[in-house]
């Protein structure tokens, strides 16, 4: 009996080390899709937007961070999707059926999937509409807390990637770069790619010479590396790393302390 318990406990400990910890991002569910600025959600919650060149691995990154296979769909023709898709965090338990209604009062943040850029052969009018929609959202959206820029680690900082950074820089808000497909690089190449990204991002400074809050990391969906680092960063940027239960438990104590004073 003792040996069985020992084996069982050892197995559970080993399994817990292999399994990734659950994340609040796993609660993500589709909220709405937008093709005009007037249709943007009116909720006053922080948004983190995912942007990147078509075929850089944006949809795959969102799916794996949210631990869902079909949350975010990649178009069969890269660059064809020209809508902004919103995914809510909170308002629905991770185990809740996906067709059940989301409680909007309990939504804590939004993940935003921006159209991939740099690939599609679309008519000029459609391309202009896409540029206005994307540019206006990135530059003027008050709820936008940060940008997650997805770049292929083998071909980072294309002209369009740099344009996105230029668009976003005046906001002064954070950018976190995921250098995807890092499994395609050997150790030296990966180290150099990360160092290059940090150098390029460090060159973006404000009028007073202060560097913008731009960071980068390596990421591989295939090898499942960089997931926990990216998860922690997104939760930090949206405030999802704050435990609301602890805050609610502390509030009555603060009230009592004020009454005593």
KARA-V819724 format. One record per residue. N is the residue number from 0. RES is the residue in one letter. PHI is phi in whole degrees, 0 to 359 (none if undefined). PSI is psi in whole degrees, 0 to 359 (NA if undefined). Layout:
N | RES | PHI | PSI
N | RES | PHI | PSI
This chain:
0 | X | none | 316
1 | X | 297 | 316
2 | X | 294 | 324
3 | X | 296 | 316
4 | X | 297 | 321
5 | X | 296 | 316
6 | X | 295 | 318
7 | X | 296 | 315
8 | X | 296 | 321
9 | X | 295 | 320
10 | X | 296 | 316
11 | X | 296 | 321
12 | X | 294 | 317
13 | X | 296 | 319
14 | X | 295 | 321
15 | X | 294 | 331
16 | X | 285 | 331
17 | X | 280 | 322
18 | X | 282 | 134
19 | X | 289 | 147
20 | X | 293 | 147
21 | X | 294 | 146
22 | X | 235 | 150
23 | X | 296 | 339
24 | X | 295 | 339
25 | X | 294 | 345
26 | X | 281 | 355
27 | X | 304 | 137
28 | X | 214 | 153
29 | X | 300 | 135
30 | X | 248 | 305
31 | X | 195 | 164
32 | X | 237 | 143
33 | X | 230 | 135
34 | X | 237 | 0
35 | X | 218 | 144
36 | X | 301 | 327
37 | X | 295 | 342
38 | X | 264 | 5
39 | X | 299 | 144
40 | X | 304 | 144
41 | X | 268 | 359
42 | X | 294 | 139
43 | X | 263 | 70
44 | X | 230 | 153
45 | X | 295 | 142
46 | X | 239 | 139
47 | X | 242 | 121
48 | X | 259 | 139
49 | X | 258 | 122
50 | X | 232 | 157
51 | X | 169 | 162
52 | X | 295 | 145
53 | X | 305 | 138
54 | X | 76 | 15
55 | X | 273 | 352
56 | X | 102 | 23
57 | X | 294 | 309
58 | X | 298 | 319
59 | X | 297 | 319
60 | X | 297 | 316
61 | X | 298 | 314
62 | X | 299 | 316
63 | X | 286 | 327
64 | X | 292 | 329
65 | X | 265 | 3
66 | X | 57 | 40
67 | X | 224 | 141
68 | X | 278 | 330
69 | X | 231 | 27
70 | X | 294 | 314
71 | X | 241 | 124
72 | X | 259 | 137
73 | X | 267 | 135
74 | X | 295 | 144
75 | X | 297 | 330
76 | X | 254 | 107
77 | X | 307 | 133
78 | X | 91 | 357
79 | X | 283 | 329
80 | X | 289 | 122
81 | X | 237 | 21
82 | X | 253 | 160
83 | X | 259 | 122
84 | X | 255 | 133
85 | X | 250 | 136
86 | X | 235 | 126
87 | X | 273 | 147
88 | X | 243 | 123
89 | X | 94 | 165
90 | X | 86 | 356
91 | X | 202 | 132
92 | X | 292 | 150
93 | X | 301 | 332
94 | X | 268 | 359
95 | X | 290 | 145
96 | X | 299 | 138
97 | X | 296 | 339
98 | X | 269 | 353
99 | X | 291 | 150
100 | X | 291 | 141
101 | X | 276 | 134
102 | X | 278 | 102
103 | X | 295 | 333
104 | X | 293 | 341
105 | X | 256 | 3
106 | X | 291 | 130
107 | X | 255 | 337
108 | X | 195 | 168
109 | X | 232 | 137
110 | X | 261 | 133
111 | X | 239 | 123
112 | X | 262 | 108
113 | X | 275 | 155
114 | X | 300 | 140
115 | X | 292 | 148
116 | X | 239 | 158
117 | X | 93 | 12
118 | X | 229 | 319
119 | X | 289 | 143
120 | X | 260 | 93
121 | X | 238 | 158
122 | X | 302 | 154
123 | X | 303 | 319
124 | X | 297 | 318
125 | X | 293 | 321
126 | X | 293 | 321
127 | X | 295 | 318
128 | X | 299 | 317
129 | X | 298 | 317
130 | X | 297 | 318
131 | X | 294 | 315
132 | X | 299 | 310
133 | X | 292 | 312
134 | X | 298 | 317
135 | X | 294 | 319
136 | X | 296 | 311
137 | X | 296 | 322
138 | X | 270 | 332
139 | X | 240 | 353
140 | X | 286 | 114
141 | X | 296 | 325
142 | X | 284 | 347
143 | X | 289 | 111
144 | X | 271 | 329
145 | X | 193 | 165
146 | X | 240 | 132
147 | X | 257 | 110
148 | X | 263 | 118
149 | X | 266 | 122
150 | X | 225 | 138
151 | X | 296 | 123
152 | X | 299 | 340
153 | X | 275 | 339
154 | X | 219 | 63
155 | X | 278 | 163
156 | X | 57 | 53
157 | X | 291 | 172
158 | X | 302 | 322
159 | X | 287 | 327
160 | X | 298 | 316
161 | X | 293 | 326
162 | X | 296 | 320
163 | X | 298 | 317
164 | X | 298 | 320
165 | X | 294 | 321
166 | X | 300 | 316
167 | X | 276 | 335
168 | X | 307 | 316
169 | X | 300 | 340
170 | X | 287 | 336
171 | X | 73 | 9
172 | X | 269 | 162
173 | X | 292 | 149
174 | X | 234 | 130
175 | X | 240 | 122
176 | X | 264 | 129
177 | X | 260 | 114
178 | X | 272 | 94
179 | X | 281 | 170
180 | X | 58 | 35
181 | X | 294 | 343
182 | X | 293 | 344
183 | X | 279 | 352
184 | X | 253 | 148
185 | X | 279 | 178
186 | X | 300 | 315
187 | X | 294 | 318
188 | X | 296 | 320
189 | X | 295 | 317
190 | X | 299 | 316
191 | X | 293 | 322
192 | X | 296 | 318
193 | X | 292 | 319
194 | X | 297 | 319
195 | X | 298 | 315
196 | X | 299 | 316
197 | X | 296 | 324
198 | X | 292 | 314
199 | X | 297 | 315
200 | X | 295 | 327
201 | X | 292 | 344
202 | X | 280 | 349
203 | X | 272 | 112
204 | X | 229 | 156
205 | X | 282 | 182
206 | X | 298 | 332
207 | X | 269 | 7
208 | X | 87 | 0
209 | X | 283 | 128
210 | X | 297 | 143
211 | X | 290 | 154
212 | X | 283 | 70
213 | X | 252 | 129
214 | X | 228 | 167
215 | X | 211 | 158
216 | X | 205 | 162
217 | X | 275 | 150
218 | X | 209 | 136
219 | X | 220 | 115
220 | X | 290 | 324
221 | X | 295 | 313
222 | X | 270 | 355
223 | X | 58 | 44
224 | X | 252 | 142
225 | X | 86 | 1
226 | X | 292 | 312
227 | X | 294 | 323
228 | X | 295 | 315
229 | X | 294 | 319
230 | X | 300 | 313
231 | X | 297 | 322
232 | X | 293 | 317
233 | X | 294 | 319
234 | X | 296 | 324
235 | X | 295 | 316
236 | X | 292 | 332
237 | X | 260 | 354
238 | X | 80 | 10
239 | X | 284 | 353
240 | X | 278 | 356
241 | X | 271 | 128
242 | X | 276 | 107
243 | X | 294 | 330
244 | X | 296 | 321
245 | X | 293 | 323
246 | X | 295 | 316
247 | X | 296 | 325
248 | X | 291 | 328
249 | X | 280 | 334
250 | X | 300 | 314
251 | X | 300 | 324
252 | X | 295 | 320
253 | X | 295 | 321
254 | X | 296 | 317
255 | X | 298 | 321
256 | X | 296 | 322
257 | X | 291 | 323
258 | X | 293 | 323
259 | X | 292 | 325
260 | X | 289 | NA
